[in-house]
Amino acid sequence: MRPPATPEAVPSLPGRRASSARPPAAVERLRPVHWWHAALVAVPTAALFVLGYRRRWICDDGLIYLRPVRQILAGNGPVFNVGERAESSTGTLWQWLLALGTWVTGEDPAFLAVGLGLLLSTAGFALALIATCRLHRGAGPLLPAGVFVLLAVPPFWSYMTSGLESGLGAFWTGLSWWLLTGTRRGQEARVTCASAFVFGLGPLVRPDLAVVTVCFLAAQWWVLRPSRRGTAAMLASAVALPLAYEVFRAGYYGILVPLPAIAKEASASDWGRGAGYVHETLGPYWLWPVVPVLAAAAALLVRRVRRERRDRTPGRASLAVLTAPLVAGALLAGYVVRVGGDYMHARMILPALLLLLLPVLVVPATRFTGVASALLVVWLCAAVSPLRAPFDVRSTPGSFNVRSSDVEGLGDHNPVRTATWVDNWPSLPEGRGMLAEAARAPRPTLLYFDAGRRLHATPMREDSPYHVVIVGRHLGVTGAAAPLDAYVNDAWGLASPIGAHLALERWSWPGHEKFLRNYWVFAEWAVEHPPQRDLQRAGASREAIEAARAALGCGELAELKESVRAPLTAERFWRNLTGAFERTRFRFARWPAAAEESLCDGRRQVGAAASPDEVTRGQDVREDGNIRRMPQTLALPTVL
């Protein structure tokens, strides 16, 4: 029996248009759906832009990126201090993007970082919404779901700017999700390689996003099922740039990861503190009731896809694409919990939360999702209303609201300029005056802090390569205020190769558990016999300084200094490259006598120079009357 003619086969009458491939009724049904889906993207994106703009700011950690940018543009290379190759920027791609933007525009890099962060994060959220709509195409009308979380949780708005790589991370995540949902069998090889190239940028956006790169590449491979040659081309496209930069990093900096990954011991574990960090994000914003609703919606989506015939490519493709961000988000959240979170409230868990939300930002309209969406609207109204108390740092000691602290300290609700920080940061006016005085002094000067966080000056040795050395407790603003030819000795190790490689022997604020004490600073920079008054202010004995000075000239610690300060010849590059693995693993005791004993073949015995609580790696430590076994931290830190 002959099948009925399709609309395409019906000839048109003279003077009339050919029949449409879709019945008129279907066209009328799809037209309002199309506009509704456009609104699902446009309205939340516009709202997020406004919310991010109202909270625009740059934090002290965001300012840390700016000194290397200024050094690059001054011709000194991607370093924090002239003459010392230290990679203080966790987000490699963000650092170079800011350098390029500043070079092109001539704008204050702080202002540029805020503007770029806002634009990139907004574009990333828009791409994510478009991609999720595309993922569910053919399922009829869509309803908002997970996007309500973005609109209800203030940290999402705050870190759209902040000067950190968060905005670039949101853009990369949204772009990668958009590319993944568009992956189809039979697409051109160049499109596949371009998508793989974008996926491969994850470790350069931020090292811990490497897990997202792996998950998205695996999903892309599963969808395409390329030949061996196609697989090789896809992997080569993904790893080419990250691998090339890793070779550069190992040869130039002498280590395998950005310096903050070593300073923060990114391979260490503190599951309890990490769980508390997640609770500090979910609890204050009433997210716990939302989790089961969105989890049920995701489970229903997976079940719907699996019900499709297994021999149909779209079904397999949809399942791989659907689960990729869920797996990546779960792994990333697990890593954040493992390392113990971060001192900045909610910052580290936001990328994982965004990944988990991607498949359910919008959902197909069903009876269940209709009820769920209505409940989420009620929750959104309650979460942004005065009924919900603001985040209270005093009740959650694990992290603190950095934005509130910075805004209060600066007296500016939207600090977006470097000058705002340098002119208004409470502890800096005295420091700026002392910096200017030290720059005019006839001999090199060291500026250090006493136990009360007051800044003092002491003379440095005449052969010092720097005329001014200042200890930086707030690294970003100190680096912004200090001249590029001055040396900023970071107290927390984020930009100090010496401080970063201290052994982790106690837990305190996440990421701030290594403090470079004054006897190490004096041993490296001060005159051989510092004035007794300065020793008392610094809390450092002559014996401790002598032991630290000896340790700095011995063994692996001396070689570490050589790897970052010796001229970068071809031989030095090769030695840095081949020794990067062991150098990344290297740690030394924080107490000078113990460090000298272990590094200098025991030429001095631990005696009067040792502090009463002197310890070495892996020893028992007495804290508040309790003996606690401190973790070994010699494992290679892979991500920050």
RAHUHU-V405955 format. One record per pair of residues at least 24 apart in sequence whose C-alpha atoms are under 7 Angstrom apart, sorted by the first residue. I is the first residue (numbers start at 1). J is the second residue. Records with the same first field share a line. If there is no record, write none. Layout:
# RAHUHU-V405955
I=J + J
This chain:
# RAHUHU-V405955
33=141
37=142
40=144
41=126 + 129 + 130
45=122 + 125 + 126
48=122 + 151 + 157
49=122
51=157
52=118 + 157 + 158 + 160
55=157 + 158 + 414
56=114 + 158 + 161 + 162 + 414
57=114 + 161 + 162 + 414 + 415 + 416
58=110 + 114 + 161 + 162 + 163 + 415 + 416
59=162 + 163 + 406
60=474 + 476 + 477
61=476
62=162 + 163 + 164
63=110 + 163 + 476 + 477
64=475 + 476
65=89 + 95
66=109 + 110
67=479 + 480
69=95 + 98 + 99
71=484
73=99 + 103
80=495
81=487 + 488
82=485
83=565
84=564 + 565
85=252 + 253 + 564 + 565
86=253 + 259 + 495 + 496 + 497 + 564
87=253 + 258 + 259 + 495
88=258 + 259 + 260 + 494 + 495
89=258
90=206 + 258 + 260
91=165 + 204 + 205 + 206
92=204 + 205
93=204 + 205
94=165 + 168 + 205
110=163 + 416 + 417 + 418
111=416 + 417
113=163
114=161 + 162 + 163 + 416
117=160 + 161 + 163 + 167 + 168
118=160 + 161 + 167
120=167 + 168 + 171
121=160 + 167 + 168 + 170 + 171
123=171
124=170 + 171 + 172 + 173 + 174 + 175
125=170 + 174
127=174 + 175 + 178
128=174 + 177 + 178 + 358
129=361
131=177 + 178 + 181
132=358 + 359 + 361 + 362
133=362
134=181
135=181
136=364
139=364
140=364
141=364 + 365
142=362 + 363 + 364 + 365
143=362 + 363 + 364 + 365 + 373
144=361 + 362 + 363 + 373
145=360 + 361 + 362 + 363 + 373 + 376
146=294 + 357 + 360 + 361 + 362
147=361 + 362
148=376 + 380
152=380 + 383 + 384
153=285
155=346
169=205
180=220 + 321
181=321
183=220
184=223 + 224
185=223 + 224
192=234
193=233 + 234 + 237
196=234 + 237 + 238
197=237 + 238
199=238
200=238 + 239
201=242
203=242
204=242
207=639 + 640
208=639 + 640
211=328 + 332
212=328
215=324 + 328
216=324
219=320 + 321 + 324
222=320
223=317 + 320
250=576 + 577 + 580
251=573 + 574 + 576 + 577
252=573 + 576
253=564
254=563 + 564 + 576 + 577 + 580
255=580 + 581 + 583 + 584
256=580 + 581 + 584
257=638
259=494 + 495 + 500
260=494 + 640
261=637 + 639 + 640
262=500 + 501 + 637
263=493 + 494 + 500 + 501 + 514
264=511 + 512
265=637
266=339 + 637 + 638 + 639 + 640
267=339 + 635 + 636 + 637 + 638
268=339 + 633
269=338 + 339 + 340
270=338 + 339 + 340
271=337 + 338 + 339 + 340
273=340 + 341
274=336 + 337 + 338 + 339 + 340 + 341
275=337
277=341 + 398
280=396
281=346
284=391
285=383
286=383
293=372
294=360
297=369
298=360
322=359
325=355 + 356 + 358
326=355 + 356
328=355
329=353 + 355 + 356
340=510
341=510
342=399 + 510 + 511
343=398 + 399 + 400 + 509 + 510 + 511
344=399 + 400 + 401 + 402
345=399 + 400 + 401
421=477
422=477 + 480 + 481
431=455
432=481
438=468
439=467 + 468
444=468
445=469
446=470 + 526
447=471
449=538
450=537 + 538
458=534
459=526 + 527
460=525 + 526 + 527
461=525 + 526 + 527
491=515 + 516
492=516
501=586 + 587 + 588
502=587 + 588 + 589 + 590
503=587 + 588 + 589 + 590 + 617 + 633
504=633
505=617 + 630
506=630
519=544 + 545 + 548
520=545 + 548
523=548 + 549
524=549
543=609
544=592 + 593 + 609
547=592 + 593 + 596
548=592 + 596
550=596
551=592 + 595 + 596 + 599 + 600
554=599 + 600
555=599 + 600
584=636
585=634 + 635 + 636
586=634
587=634
589=616 + 617
